[in-house]
Amino acid sequence: SVEREHTRTGMSKAALKQDFLDNLFYIQGRFREVATPHDLYMAAAFTTRDRLLKRWVKSAQAFKTLHARTLCYLSAEFLLGPHLANNLVNLGIIETSQEAGQELDLDFEAILEEEEEPGLGNGGLGRLAACFMDSLSTCQIPAIGYGIRYEFGIFDQAIEDGWQVEKSDTWLRNGNPWEIPRPKIRFPVLYGGHTEQYRDQNGEPRMRWVPSWVIDGVAYDTPILGYGVGNVNLLRLWKAEASESFDFQAFNVGDYYGAVHAKIEAETISKVLYPNDEPEAGKELRLKQQHFFVSCSLQDMIRLHLNTVGPLDDFADKFAAQLNDTHPALAVAELMRLLMDDHGMTWDRSWEMTQRTFCYTNHTLLPEALETWSVTLFERLLPRHLEIIYEINRRFLDEIRMRFLGDEDRVRRMSLIAEDGERRIRMAHLAVVGSKAVNGVAKLHSELVKSTLFKDFNALWPEKFHNVTNGVTPRRFMVVSNPRLARLITECCGHDDWIRDLDRVRALESHAESSDLQAQWKAVKLAAKRDLTEWLKHVTGVQLDPAAMFDVQAKRIHEYKRQHLNALHIIRCYQELKQGLLKDPVPRAFIFGGKAAPAYFLAKLIIKLINAIAEVVNNDPEVNGFMRVVFMPDFNVKTGQRLYPAADLSEQISLAGKEASGTGNMKFSMNGALTIGTLDGANLEIREAVGKENFFLFGMTAEDVLEKQIEGYRPWDYYHGDHELKADIDLINSGLFSHGDTKLFRPLTDDLINHDPFMVLADYRAYIECQQRVSEAYRDQQHWVRMSILNVARMGYFSSDRAIREYAKNIWGIAPTPIDL
Ligand SMILES: CCc1ccc([C@H](C)CC(=O)N[C@@H]2O[C@H](CO)[C@@H](O)[C@H](O)[C@H]2O)cc1
């Protein structure tokens, strides 16, 4: 019936209201008066889902008939963030929904707050994958995101007595209205056992894998809408299930545990996300997870190809597959296995196709983050893959020997197998050899990838190496997070096309000195600071002053990101205030956010130090009028959306050469925060774009760091050579921040004075002086706001749309397939 159709997919306020009440009744089985906040959220979610499904089905039909070349993004992490508001913005009905909500007397913010965040990622890498999915749809590139549907995502962080406490993330507890289970899309995943040779029907010698254990992977689909386009792409996440979920024989003999053993064993594979953004050696379950989602995804791609296009010959013409770091690198060996063992292809044909299909992105230079797996673990878990990797390596090393006669040292350095000590498989080498393109995620990082990490590979295949500087989606991190700013930009630009074409915000530049815009700009920032102040008071009890400068550092806690350098500056301010050395100080609120990997002791001690400093500073009447410190618990996409709009100063202070790119730096700058930072990762390109005069730079360059490492770095010389630095560290050791316990922070201060691997002491002085320049600049609000406007106006390049367009053009060779609205 026409009437029926309309309410479920109509975009009018009336249709939304009717559909909301219908869904509340037909799906939640509730009427308005007795509905719980969760019921109201689910009704809103289903009302939104009804409208995106219409687009999704239309899109899927078009892609199917068009056989469009499709990008498959293989990632162990997708840090999606809450769906509701983002989908309403991408459907273009956020305002209409808010009006409909008002007329139904709904508290829109409370409904949004109800949504559990799907925390299927650790940090930068996982969030980048989510931003890329949003931009792939908006740029109308046909794509499928493949990953794992962890039952438990990244832990929820609570702060108790200043310490991080991990709480398990039960994001699925109340159901997930944004996914559609696909029980019929399931694939067997093999483990263990042995391989054996046999002769196929034409007497050809072939290999087969006889596994000792098989589980099933089942698909769960989440539609990913584009903004202002008809295109909807697919995020397909795999859940592990036992092929036989109940063993009746065991049950009949009373072995009840045995009856469900297989089910429990299988489900552990997709049970939980590994909470570290640095690998923990040899975690067998982690390798099982990687093989699990890679095998399901490649089997699904082959099924889609056979069903829509036909024989596999042009598989690499129809699919490009991006390896998001080395976590899915097994795909190189798994595609070889599937093409040869299951589809009877020759080695050479399979290898040609494999190398033409895969592309690999490196996200970190940290040696401890480069995954290697022991050969013995592979022998036990993935014997067929080991055989294939050995053969890939044999042929690859032959090529090296041909090219670099007699250079056995080069052969040893480039081999897929590390022979020193326990034999281990270098997953990064497998990814580079098995891919047609390798890229870093920022200009400096991509140069360092070529000159250090993959120096030998760059010498062999210079044409393989690219750079694609990261980006972030302006939909979530401007329009959804900061609607006041979005409205002001639209008003100033006279259109909202900037949301899909961020270069258009450059129009703000010419208004940067207009007192009218400046006044509105300040009002928008102050309103966001008030919202954050109120919320932080609610969750931490700490009262901030919205008029103070909000100085924010929010990212995973890691020594290379140097949250402890930030803490030393706070202690410096405290000391100078206590000693009355600061004339008319600029009030500051120091705001931190970030999770530490549960096993990372020093990172957890840094969180404790920040909270310990906060306790002393915030309760000291001599200073708390000028400075406050707060650690915001549970930094994730949802809480991040409160932080980015409220920041005045964005801390991007990693040791040069360590942060591959950073993406938080882009989100803060796009919301009008000025950056204090080093020449690291994408900071360089942000500084180039916004103008050197609109960026607070300090510290050593990556070259300086390399030089200092070569000449030998002696942190104690800085400790003894700078009396303020010594005073700040000694104050920590004095026990002032630890109720007199002089030992609590010793592990941290001893490491700083004796090792300091990330050269905190070497950059201390420059950092302190730069912070003084920041305070001076903040006094001149007119100048500060002008810089803030120019920062936003010149951030167009850092949209993930630009990054995706570069990948599509320079690496994937995929043209947009427009689906009209
Ligand atoms: C558990 C193993 C592990 C190891 C490394 C990683 C990632 C590579 C770490 C990561 O998130 N890297 C960050 O990637 C961002 C997106 O490119 C960059 O902006 C950050 O600079 C980089 O640290 C996750 C998990």
Ligand as a Chemical Component Dictionary entry (heavy atoms), coordinates in Angstrom:
data_LIG
# 
_chem_comp.id                   LIG 
_chem_comp.type                 NON-POLYMER 
_chem_comp.pdbx_formal_charge   0 
_chem_comp.three_letter_code    LIG 
# 
loop_
_chem_comp_atom.comp_id 
_chem_comp_atom.atom_id 
_chem_comp_atom.alt_atom_id 
_chem_comp_atom.type_symbol 
_chem_comp_atom.charge 
_chem_comp_atom.model_Cartn_x 
_chem_comp_atom.model_Cartn_y 
_chem_comp_atom.model_Cartn_z 
_chem_comp_atom.pdbx_ordinal 
LIG C1  C1  C 0 47.999 -5.624 18.829 1  
LIG C2  C2  C 0 48.803 -5.224 17.850 2  
LIG C3  C3  C 0 48.694 -3.874 17.240 3  
LIG C4  C4  C 0 49.835 -3.330 16.707 4  
LIG C5  C5  C 0 49.782 -2.119 16.046 5  
LIG C6  C6  C 0 48.563 -1.494 15.946 6  
LIG C7  C7  C 0 48.434 -0.250 15.179 7  
LIG C8  C8  C 0 49.330 -0.237 14.015 8  
LIG C9  C9  C 0 48.732 0.886  16.002 9  
LIG C10 C10 C 0 48.038 2.100  15.451 10 
LIG O1  O1  O 0 46.898 2.304  15.725 11 
LIG N1  N1  N 0 48.813 2.898  14.722 12 
LIG C11 C11 C 0 48.332 4.227  14.459 13 
LIG O2  O2  O 0 47.688 4.227  13.190 14 
LIG C12 C12 C 0 47.114 5.510  12.914 15 
LIG C13 C13 C 0 46.339 5.403  11.602 16 
LIG O3  O3  O 0 47.205 5.336  10.529 17 
LIG C14 C14 C 0 48.180 6.602  12.864 18 
LIG O4  O4  O 0 47.569 7.840  12.661 19 
LIG C15 C15 C 0 48.985 6.610  14.167 20 
LIG O5  O5  O 0 50.054 7.509  14.059 21 
LIG C16 C16 C 0 49.511 5.219  14.461 22 
LIG O6  O6  O 0 50.119 5.160  15.744 23 
LIG C17 C17 C 0 47.408 -2.014 16.497 24 
LIG C18 C18 C 0 47.468 -3.234 17.157 25 
# 
loop_
_chem_comp_bond.comp_id 
_chem_comp_bond.atom_id_1 
_chem_comp_bond.atom_id_2 
_chem_comp_bond.value_order 
_chem_comp_bond.pdbx_ordinal 
LIG C1  C2  SING 1  
LIG C2  C3  SING 2  
LIG C3  C4  SING 3  
LIG C3  C18 DOUB 4  
LIG C4  C5  DOUB 5  
LIG C5  C6  SING 6  
LIG C6  C7  SING 7  
LIG C6  C17 DOUB 8  
LIG C7  C8  SING 9  
LIG C7  C9  SING 10 
LIG C9  C10 SING 11 
LIG C10 O1  DOUB 12 
LIG C10 N1  SING 13 
LIG N1  C11 SING 14 
LIG C11 O2  SING 15 
LIG C11 C16 SING 16 
LIG O2  C12 SING 17 
LIG C12 C13 SING 18 
LIG C12 C14 SING 19 
LIG C13 O3  SING 20 
LIG C14 O4  SING 21 
LIG C14 C15 SING 22 
LIG C15 O5  SING 23 
LIG C15 C16 SING 24 
LIG C16 O6  SING 25 
LIG C17 C18 SING 26 
# 
